[in-house]
């Protein structure tokens, strides 16, 4: 079967697989290799936010009992309905799939990257597979799916079984695949499968954005900013162990390799010496910054703006709408620099956009302070 993308200037990978098979980790790996990633399921969540295009049709179809006190749709309540009733699920999908399709079309057309990966659990069922040049499917044994849903998503075992049982057998998706990724072992093994298939399937189309590398001349010397790759995992682990909290578990290169399944790293060097890094994550068009290390001999008012500017440039290229920074007590002395860079202290409830609020609530830990900066005015699936 030969597929041709609906976007002539892009090579589009359609990525699917049943729940708990590690689709998002594979998408992150493809992003590390230079693809622009789209999470269709996150777009579906945006489409049902209060004021967004899917909100009223869903409330009119299922009733106001699915609303939380703040009038947002309670996705857990809605999920319990649709995953027990195939007809209800079809009604919900009939509302959401066209909206998600429109948002994907907008994002693909705006993307500067030549390779795009669309992750969607219903990629084939929603007809999105025909938009793609190559279909990739992740799969894992059911026992691994269960473990991931219970441990990582905090589901009860009966709910996890219900979610798994509500989906078609994995073999149906696997039969449609041009690339199969068995995702039940270590990050290293999955990374090898993904990178090998990337070279075979994508090949010359891979062009890494220039914004990942910058050179800036400062009084302390020439600072080079580069994107962290899995081959930097040992250096990153050593730097994070050196400046980690006393008593915290030591990180290994394997721990950093696993972290690449969730976040990206930007590194700063003077000459060939690693002198700092920033760890950040892009999900649902929101960038979240967690890790920040700058060697004591490097003036932070020189190094931090270089790191942040490169992070923001890369995030804008990924079409991020907002940047959230989580400062611990140890990083609180950097507040004046963050403010100069355009960040304001906020509470999650004051962010206004549901996707931004959810990202902040998920990541804000006790003792941390949240700083916010809006990166884009034109939002995807903006309220109507």
C-alpha positions in Angstrom: 0.0 0.0 0.0 1.4 3.4 -1.1 0.3 6.4 0.9 0.7 10.0 -0.1 0.3 12.8 2.4 -2.3 15.5 1.8 0.4 18.1 2.4 2.6 18.0 -0.6 5.6 19.8 1.0 5.7 17.6 4.1 6.5 14.0 4.8 3.9 12.9 7.4 4.2 9.9 9.8 1.0 8.7 11.2 1.6 7.2 14.7 -0.9 5.1 16.4 -1.3 2.2 18.8 -3.6 1.1 21.6 -3.7 2.7 25.0 -0.5 2.1 27.1 1.7 1.1 24.2 4.0 4.1 24.5 3.0 6.2 21.5 4.0 9.5 23.2 7.5 8.2 23.9 7.9 7.3 20.3 6.6 10.7 19.2 9.1 12.4 21.5 11.9 10.3 19.9 10.8 11.3 16.5 10.9 14.9 17.6 14.4 14.5 18.8 15.3 13.3 15.3 13.8 16.5 13.8 10.1 15.9 13.3 7.3 18.3 14.3 5.0 16.4 16.6 1.3 16.7 16.9 -0.7 15.1 19.7 -4.2 14.7 18.3 -5.7 13.4 21.6 -4.5 16.6 23.4 -6.2 18.7 20.6 -9.4 16.8 21.3 -9.2 17.9 24.9 -8.7 21.5 23.8 -11.7 21.2 21.5 -14.0 20.5 24.4 -12.7 23.3 26.7 -15.3 25.9 27.8 -15.9 28.3 24.9 -14.0 26.1 22.4 -15.9 24.8 19.3 -16.8 21.4 20.7 -18.0 22.5 24.1 -21.6 23.4 23.5 -22.3 20.4 21.1 -20.9 18.0 23.8 -22.9 19.6 26.6 -26.1 19.6 24.5 -25.5 15.9 23.6 -24.6 14.5 27.0 -26.2 17.0 29.4 -24.9 19.4 32.0 -24.3 16.7 34.6 -20.9 16.2 32.9 -19.8 19.7 34.0 -17.6 20.5 36.9 -18.4 23.3 39.3 -16.3 25.7 37.1 -18.5 24.7 34.1 -15.6 22.9 32.4 -16.4 19.4 31.0 -15.3 16.7 33.5 -13.5 14.4 31.1 -13.4 11.6 33.6 -17.2 11.5 33.8 -17.6 11.8 30.1 -15.1 9.0 29.6 -17.0 6.6 31.9 -20.0 7.2 29.7 -18.5 6.8 26.3 -16.2 3.9 27.1 -19.2 1.9 28.3 -21.4 2.8 25.4 -20.2 2.4 21.8 -23.0 4.6 20.4 -22.1 7.4 22.9 -18.5 7.1 21.8 -19.5 7.5 18.1 -21.5 10.6 19.0 -18.5 12.2 20.8 -16.1 11.3 18.0 -18.5 12.8 15.4 -18.2 16.1 17.2 -14.5 16.1 17.9 -12.9 14.4 14.9 -13.7 17.2 12.4 -12.5 19.9 14.8 -9.2 18.0 15.5 -8.7 17.5 11.8 -9.0 21.3 11.2 -6.5 22.0 14.0 -4.0 19.4 12.6 -4.3 20.9 9.1 -3.5 24.4 10.6 -0.5 23.1 12.6 1.0 21.1 9.7 0.7 24.0 7.3 2.3 26.4 9.8 5.1 23.9 10.7 8.6 24.8 9.3 9.8 21.2 9.7 9.8 19.0 6.6 8.8 15.9 8.6 5.6 15.8 10.8 4.4 13.0 13.1 0.7 12.9 14.0 0.0 10.8 17.1 -3.6 9.7 17.5 -5.1 6.6 19.1 -7.9 6.8 16.6 -5.7 7.7 13.6 -7.1 4.9 11.4 -10.7 5.0 12.7 -10.9 8.8 12.1 -9.6 8.5 8.6 -6.4 10.3 9.3 -4.3 7.4 8.2 -5.0 8.4 4.6 -3.4 11.8 5.2 0.0 10.2 5.9 3.0 9.0 4.0 4.0 6.3 6.5 2.0 4.5 9.2 3.8 3.6 12.4 2.2 1.4 15.1 3.4 0.9 18.7 2.5 -2.3 20.5 3.1 -4.0 23.8 1.8 -7.0 25.8 -1.4 -6.4 27.7 0.4 -6.9 31.1 2.7 -3.9 30.1 -0.3 -1.8 29.1 -2.0 -2.5 32.5 1.2 -1.6 34.4 1.6 1.7 32.6 -2.0 2.7 33.1 -2.0 1.8 36.8 1.4 3.2 37.7 1.8 6.2 35.3 -1.8 7.3 34.9 -3.0 6.4 38.4 -6.0 4.3 37.0 -7.7 1.7 39.1 -7.2 -1.8 37.7 -10.8 -2.2 36.7 -10.7 1.1 34.9 -7.5 0.2 33.1 -9.0 -3.2 32.0 -12.1 -1.3 30.8 -10.1 1.1 28.7 -8.0 -1.7 27.1 -11.1 -3.9 26.4 -12.9 -0.9 24.8 -10.3 -0.8 22.0 -10.0 -3.0 19.0 -7.4 -5.8 19.2 -3.8 -4.5 18.7 -3.4 -6.8 15.7 -5.9 -4.7 13.7 -3.6 -1.6 13.9 -0.5 -3.8 13.4 -1.8 -5.2 10.2 -2.1 -1.7 8.7 1.4 -0.6 9.8 4.4 0.0 7.6 6.6 0.3 10.7 6.1 -1.6 13.9 7.7 -0.5 17.2 7.6 -3.0 20.0 7.7 -0.8 23.1 7.9 -3.0 26.2 11.6 -2.8 27.1 14.2 -0.1 27.8 14.3 3.4 26.3 17.6 2.4 24.6 16.0 -0.5 22.8 13.0 1.5 21.7 15.3 4.4 20.6 17.3 2.0 18.4 14.1 0.8 16.7 12.9 4.4 16.1 16.2 5.8 14.9 16.8 2.7 12.6 13.4 3.1 11.0 13.8 6.9 10.8 17.0 6.4 8.7 15.2 3.9 6.4 11.9 5.6 6.0 12.6 9.3 6.3 16.3 9.5 5.3 17.3 12.7 3.5 14.1 14.5 4.4 15.4 15.0 8.0 16.6 18.6 8.4 17.3 19.6 12.0 16.2 23.2 12.6 19.1 25.7 12.8 17.6 27.2 16.0 19.0 24.3 18.0 22.6 25.6 17.8 23.7 29.2 18.5 27.0 30.8 19.2 27.1 34.0 21.4 30.2 35.9 22.2 30.3 37.1 25.9 33.0 38.5 28.2 33.3 35.0 29.7 34.2 33.6 26.2 32.2 32.1 23.4 29.0 30.3 24.6 27.7 27.6 22.4 24.1 26.4 22.8 23.3 23.0 21.4 20.4 20.5 21.7 21.1 17.6 24.0 21.0 14.2 22.3 21.0 10.7 23.8 24.8 10.6 23.3 25.0 13.4 25.9 23.2 11.4 28.5 26.3 10.7 30.6 27.4 14.3 30.7 23.9 15.5 31.6 23.6 12.9 34.4 27.0 14.0 35.9 26.0 17.7 35.8 22.6 17.0 37.4 24.2 14.8 40.1 26.8 17.5 40.8 24.1 20.2 41.5 21.3 18.0 42.7 19.6 18.3 46.1 21.6 16.6 48.9 20.3 13.1 49.5 18.6 12.9 46.1 19.0 9.6 44.2 21.9 9.7 41.8 21.0 9.7 38.1 22.5 7.4 35.6 22.9 7.8 31.9 20.0 5.3 31.6 17.8 7.7 33.7 18.6 10.6 31.3 18.0 8.4 28.3 14.5 7.6 29.8 14.0 11.3 30.4 14.4 11.9 26.7 11.1 10.2 26.3 9.4 13.1 28.0 11.6 16.2 27.7 14.3 18.0 25.7 17.6 19.4 26.9 19.5 22.5 25.8 23.2 22.5 26.7 25.6 25.4 27.0 29.3 25.0 26.5 32.4 27.2 26.8 34.8 25.6 24.4 34.2 21.9 24.9 33.2 22.2 28.5 29.5 21.7 29.5 28.7 24.6 31.9 24.9 24.5 32.1 21.7 23.1 30.8 18.0 23.6 30.7 15.4 20.7 30.7 12.1 21.5 29.1 9.0 19.7 27.8 6.5 20.6 25.1 3.0 19.1 25.4 -0.3 20.4 24.1 1.4 23.5 22.7 2.7 24.5 26.2 6.4 24.5 27.1 7.3 23.7 30.7 10.8 24.3 32.1 11.8 22.2 35.0 15.6 21.7 35.1 18.1 24.6 35.2 21.8 24.3 36.0 24.5 27.0 35.4 28.0 26.5 36.8 28.8 29.0 39.6 31.7 30.6 37.6 29.3 31.5 34.7 27.4 34.8 35.3 23.7 33.8 35.2 22.7 37.2 33.7 24.8 36.2 30.7 24.1 32.5 30.4 20.4 32.3 31.3 19.1 34.7 28.6 21.1 32.7 26.0 19.5 29.4 27.2 16.0 30.9 27.5 16.1 32.7 24.2 17.1 29.4 22.4 14.4 27.5 24.3 11.8 30.1 23.3 12.9 30.1 19.6 12.7 26.3 19.5 9.3 26.4 21.3 7.9 29.0 18.9 9.0 26.7 16.0 7.0 24.0 17.7 4.1 26.5 17.7 3.9 26.8 21.5 1.4 29.3 22.9 2.7 29.7 26.4 5.9 29.1 28.4 5.7 28.0 32.1 8.8 28.1 34.3 8.8 26.4 37.7 11.3 27.9 40.1 12.4 26.0 43.3 13.8 27.7 46.3 17.4 27.2 45.0 16.5 29.1 41.8 14.6 31.9 43.4 17.6 34.3 43.2 17.2 34.2 39.4 13.7 35.8 39.6 14.9 39.3 38.5 16.4 37.8 35.3 13.3 35.8 34.5 11.3 39.1 34.9 13.6 40.9 32.5 13.0 38.1 30.0 9.2 38.8 30.2 8.0 36.3 32.7 5.4 37.1 35.4 4.6 35.3 38.6 1.2 33.6 38.3 -1.1 31.2 40.0 -2.4 28.3 37.8 -6.0 29.5 38.2 -5.0 32.9 36.8 -3.7 31.6 33.4 -7.1 31.8 31.7 -6.7 29.0 29.2 -7.7 25.5 30.4 -4.7 23.8 28.7 -2.3 26.2 30.3 -4.0 25.8 33.7 -3.9 22.0 33.5 -0.2 22.0 32.5 0.6 24.3 35.5 -1.4 22.3 38.0 0.2 19.1 36.9 3.8 20.4 37.2 3.7 22.8 40.1 5.0 21.2 43.2 5.0 22.4 46.8 7.7 25.1 47.4 7.8 26.0 43.7 6.8 29.3 42.1 5.2 29.6 38.7 6.4 32.1 36.1 4.4 32.6 32.8 5.0 34.1 29.4 2.7 34.0 26.4 4.5 33.1 23.2 1.7 33.2 20.6 -1.5 35.3 20.3 -3.2 33.2 17.6 -4.2 30.0 19.5 -5.3 26.7 18.1 -9.0 25.9 18.8 -9.3 29.3 20.5 -12.6 30.1 22.2 -15.5 31.3 19.9 
